[in-house]
Amino acid sequence: MSLDWEGVKRVSTQGFTYTNDPEEMAKRYTERSEPVVLFLEECCEEDFDGFERSKELYAAYNAWARLKRKKRMSSKRVHHSYAKPK
């Protein structure tokens, strides 16, 4: 409930905000539709010489998704999301 109240207070003082920037809109859409992308940006560092077990990465994703109240996905779907080229 407090999150809702914060949103109401923000809208009442600032009004609704949005962007006309197509790149920003595409980024927001991707973050909402594929939370793995947001997880990778927030929690992971790209290291071409590094290695991480897929089970550990999946466990970290699930913990992050629970904490952030994001959509949880199967390990197969998570793997496909971070394996696809950008």
C-alpha positions as CSV (number, residue, x, y, z in Angstrom):
1,M,0.0,0.0,0.0
2,S,2.8,2.4,0.8
3,L,4.2,2.0,-2.8
4,D,0.7,3.0,-4.2
5,W,0.6,6.0,-1.9
6,E,4.1,7.1,-3.0
7,G,2.9,7.0,-6.6
8,V,-0.3,9.0,-5.8
9,K,1.8,11.7,-4.0
10,R,4.3,11.8,-7.0
11,V,1.5,12.2,-9.6
12,S,-0.2,14.9,-7.5
13,T,3.0,17.0,-7.2
14,Q,4.6,16.2,-10.6
15,G,1.8,15.0,-12.8
16,F,2.2,12.1,-15.2
17,T,5.6,11.7,-16.8
18,Y,6.4,10.0,-20.1
19,T,9.0,10.0,-22.8
20,N,8.7,10.5,-26.5
21,D,12.2,9.1,-27.1
22,P,11.8,5.8,-29.0
23,E,15.0,4.3,-27.7
24,E,14.0,5.0,-24.1
25,M,10.5,3.5,-24.8
26,A,12.1,0.4,-26.3
27,K,14.3,0.0,-23.3
28,R,11.4,0.3,-20.9
29,Y,9.4,-2.2,-22.9
30,T,12.3,-4.7,-22.9
31,E,12.8,-4.3,-19.2
32,R,9.2,-5.0,-18.5
33,S,8.7,-7.8,-20.9
34,E,12.1,-9.5,-20.3
35,P,13.1,-8.9,-16.7
36,V,16.3,-11.0,-17.3
37,V,17.7,-8.0,-19.2
38,L,17.2,-5.8,-16.2
39,F,18.6,-8.4,-13.9
40,L,21.8,-8.7,-16.0
41,E,22.2,-4.9,-16.1
42,E,21.7,-4.5,-12.4
43,C,23.5,-7.5,-11.0
44,C,26.0,-8.8,-13.5
45,E,29.3,-7.7,-15.0
46,E,30.3,-8.7,-18.4
47,D,33.6,-10.7,-18.3
48,F,34.6,-12.5,-21.5
49,D,37.2,-14.6,-19.5
50,G,34.8,-15.2,-16.6
51,F,32.6,-18.2,-15.8
52,E,29.4,-18.6,-13.8
53,R,27.5,-21.8,-13.4
54,S,24.0,-21.6,-14.9
55,K,22.4,-23.0,-11.7
56,E,24.0,-20.3,-9.6
57,L,23.0,-17.6,-12.1
58,Y,19.4,-18.9,-12.2
59,A,19.3,-19.0,-8.4
60,A,20.5,-15.4,-8.3
61,Y,17.9,-14.4,-10.9
62,N,15.1,-16.0,-8.9
63,A,16.2,-14.3,-5.7
64,W,16.4,-10.9,-7.5
65,A,12.9,-11.5,-9.2
66,R,11.3,-12.3,-5.8
67,L,12.9,-9.2,-4.2
68,K,11.9,-6.9,-7.1
69,R,8.5,-8.6,-7.6
70,K,9.4,-9.4,-11.2
71,K,8.1,-12.2,-13.3
72,R,9.9,-15.5,-12.5
73,M,10.7,-17.8,-15.4
74,S,11.9,-21.3,-15.9
75,S,15.6,-21.9,-16.0
76,K,15.3,-22.8,-19.7
77,R,13.6,-19.5,-20.6
78,V,16.1,-17.5,-18.4
79,H,19.0,-19.2,-20.2
80,H,17.5,-18.4,-23.6
81,S,17.0,-14.8,-22.6
82,Y,20.6,-14.2,-21.6
83,A,22.0,-16.3,-24.4
84,K,20.4,-14.4,-27.3
85,P,22.5,-11.8,-29.0
86,K,21.5,-8.1,-28.5
